[in-house]
Amino acid sequence: MGLEIPSSADWALRCRNDGEFCLAARYWNGGINLDIGDRRLSIQISEGSATEGESDEGALTFKGPDSFWSKMLSPIPPRFHNEMFASLNTGQEVERSGDHLTQAQYYSAVMRAIELLRPAVSDDGLIGNVPTAGISPVGRYVNLPLGEHVHRLYYEEYGQGIPLLMQHTAGCHGSQWRHLFECSAITDHFRLIAYDLPFHGKSLPPTTQDWWAETYDLGGQFLRSVPLGLAEALNLTDPVFMGCSVGGLLALDLAQRHADVFKAVISVEGSLKVEGDRSESKEFYHPQVSSEYKARMMEGLTSPTSPKALVKETSFVYASGWPPVFIGDLKYYIEDYDLREQAGTIDTNRVGVHILSGEYDWSGTSELGRAASEAIPGSTWEEMKGVGHFPMSENPEAFISYLLPILQSIRNT
């Protein structure tokens, strides 16, 4: 298939000598099988240590033709072949078998083992030089009445000029935007305000709510009230809203419902509807699965060309979140939000609408972003090459290059 595949013995040796794999596979007794065309690679794992051979029980198997594996195991895999879940969820030629709970518990080890079969690619110089303002943002709290309770909402701000509210992705918090605070080309003209949703990051739960005894589900009405309440509390005039993923959907939602509040919205990884079924994602909040699973899944949404240190930082933030918030945020992302019937009513003469889609994002795909723009007359759309679902944190240099022209156009209106 035009690709050199090591033996099972060599694969096992690579795993044993890799610190990332050894940590991810801790306590595991099982194995991994890769059916590559008519050839099988197998390692068995005992207490996290890999050796050659097939496991009698607890093995996870991934099967596909040579054509699939030639892409998956290439030095820089193409779109939807950089990570196993990306391939499984976009209908690529691969099958999975084995216990789903075991896969969730040891998914980080599985993906690292597959990565170790790829030819090494140097990460030197990929971070680049993001322009720096040399000053850190200032963090503050504001007490916001949201729904039936007053929430202590945390936000960070820096810069001057047009207010720019920034909403993080599902299950995350505002530190995703930290690189923008260091870009003087942005902060010289925009007052950046990155906030943590209630129950996320440093936004502590309200003391008047028995939140520990309730299921956390994020609904649209509550979510929309956060940037609206923050804009009012901070006395913002004609603010711009920018959000990614859940925040990207929210951007279009706000444009449709609250064009009187916002000067423009920037929807990063946005769409009109994201298909899915939360009932199939029980592993995201399971007592036998740690937050490491969510973190490694998020790495699979990034680009293989993004700097590894920043990809790992992106997943680190996910591993640090309150366990229920990710699947709870998917309530809005998958079930509550649907703008397909209302998209044409967005008046871009009242509120500017700009959509950016990452090439490697298999959730809010470029196809979905382009379709959203086509349904909103007067909106703009662009595919960001070489980035995935988290452009502002996984590859800020690339993201800023796409963002600056949009910000300039907003300044000119």
Buried (B, 14 or more C-beta within 10 A) or exposed (E): BEBEBEEBEBBBBBBBEBEBBBEBBEEBBBBBBBBBBEEEBBBBBEEBBBBBEBBEEBBBBBBBBBEBBBBBBBEEBEBBBBBBBBBBBEEBEBEBEBEEEBBBBBBBBBBBBBBBBBEEEEEEEBBEEBBEBEEEBEEEEBEBEBEEBBBBBBBBBBBEBBBBBBBBBBBBBBBBBBBBBBBBBBBEBBBBBBBBBBBBBBBBBBEEBEBEEEEBBBBBEBBBBBBBBBBEBBEBEEBBBBBBBBBBBBBBBBBBBBBEBBBBBBBBBBBBBBEBEBEEBEBBBBEEBBBBBBBBBBBBBBBBBBBBEBBBBBBEBBBBBBBBBBBBBBBBBBBBBBBEEBBEEBEBEEBBBBBBBBBBBBBBBBEBBBBBBEBBEEBBBBBBEBBBBBBBBBBBBBBBEBBEEBBEEBEEE
